[in-house]
Amino acid sequence: MLRLGKDGALKALSERHIREMDFTGTPLSTMVYLRPAGYRKDEDLKRWLKRAINYAKTLPPK
């Protein structure tokens, strides 16, 4: 599960191994689910984590 923000999630949905994150019957517009086939290589996982971390850095501190 990755939190990428609205724009980042929308962009990610066009990529392989990504689907909408849905906990409640309604897709979450800021999050996506990365299927295991999408991170079989360490560099694939690092790339996805970097995208999520970069988005998280834009959020205000809690």
DRENKEZA-137989 format. One record per residue: residue in one letter; x, y, z of N, C-alpha, C in turn. Coordinates in steps of 0.001 Angstrom, whole numbers, plus 500000, padded with zeros to 6 digits. Example, Ala and Ser with C-alpha at 12.3 -4.5 7.8 and 13.67 -1.06 7.14 Angstrom:
# residues 2
A513190494310507800512300495500507800513200496700507800S512850497750507080513670498940507140512900500030507870
END
This chain:
# residues 62
M500852498847500000500000500000500000500905501225500000L500616502162499102501434503361498977500545504595499004R500935505581499762500243506867499764501045507803498865L500436508168497736501138508958496735500477510304496471G499398510606497147498654511822496857497752511609495655K496841512534495457495851512380494392496502512276493016D497373513213492686498022513204491370498939512001491201G499713511707492234500635510575492163499918509243492032A498811509096492746498044507851492663497417507705491279L496878508789490757496268508744489429497304508360488376K498487508938488474499565508607487538499990507140487696A500093506669488935500528505295489195499547504268488647L498258504606488609497260503652488135497462503267486673S498222504044485945498496503698484549499668502725484419E500291502400485533501458501514485515501066500081485861R501898499158485428501656497735485715501735497463487209H500966496479487644500999495964489013500429496931490056I499716497941489607499094498900490523497587498799490386R496891498852491513495430498919491487494976499900492559E493717500301492457493170501241493433493149500618494822M493406501429495832493295500981497212491851501190497627D491235500146498140489826500202498487489597499464499803F489364500213500863489087499612502169487593499572502472T486861500521501936485486500737502376484439500550501280G484832500090500117483915499996498997484040501194498067T484778502208498513485055503394497706486570503530497592P487089503619496368488543503755496215489076505006496915L490248504888497520490908506026498162491724506743497091S491450508005496884492051508731495765493533509033495946T494056508911497154495457509252497397496354508032497580M495748506826497545496521505623497833496312504570496754V497322503748496569497259502633495619497821501378496272Y497501500260495685498034498985496125499004498484495060L500194498137495463501222497593494573501229496079494732R500915495402493650500917493929493686502356493420493849P502542492269494482503898491736494695504730491613493422A504109491347492314504870491232491059505535492559490685G505062493649491264505612494966490958506860495328491725Y507263494477492664508479494780493430509318493535493678R509474492751492651510302491537492764511781491861492869K512167492979492319513565493406492396513672494515493438D514786494549494142514994495582495162514861496984494590E515379497197493380515333498539492802513893498956492483D513022497991492161511613498321491932510961498815493221L511203498096494300510632498503495585511187499853496027K512478500051495855513087501331496226512475502484495445R512200502261494168511608503309493331510212503679493835W509408502667494170508062502943494683508114503607496056L508992503139496910509113503747498236509584505195498146K510472505479497218510947506849497034509790507759496642R508913507273495773507753508079495382506858508366496598A506623507360497415505782507539498600506450508467499622I507735508316499811508473509167500750508480510606500263N508695510815498990508684512174498449507326512835498649Y506251512081498491504928512654498756504779512975500250A505182512056501100505054512264502539505798513508503000K506906513816502373507683515001502728506935516293502422T505939516245501539505173517450501205504061517723502202L503774516770503072502673516920504024503127517747505232P502200518492505835502565519263507023502863518327508195P503741518730509090504051517900510268502818517785511161K502747516672511845501650516448512800502152516636514202
END
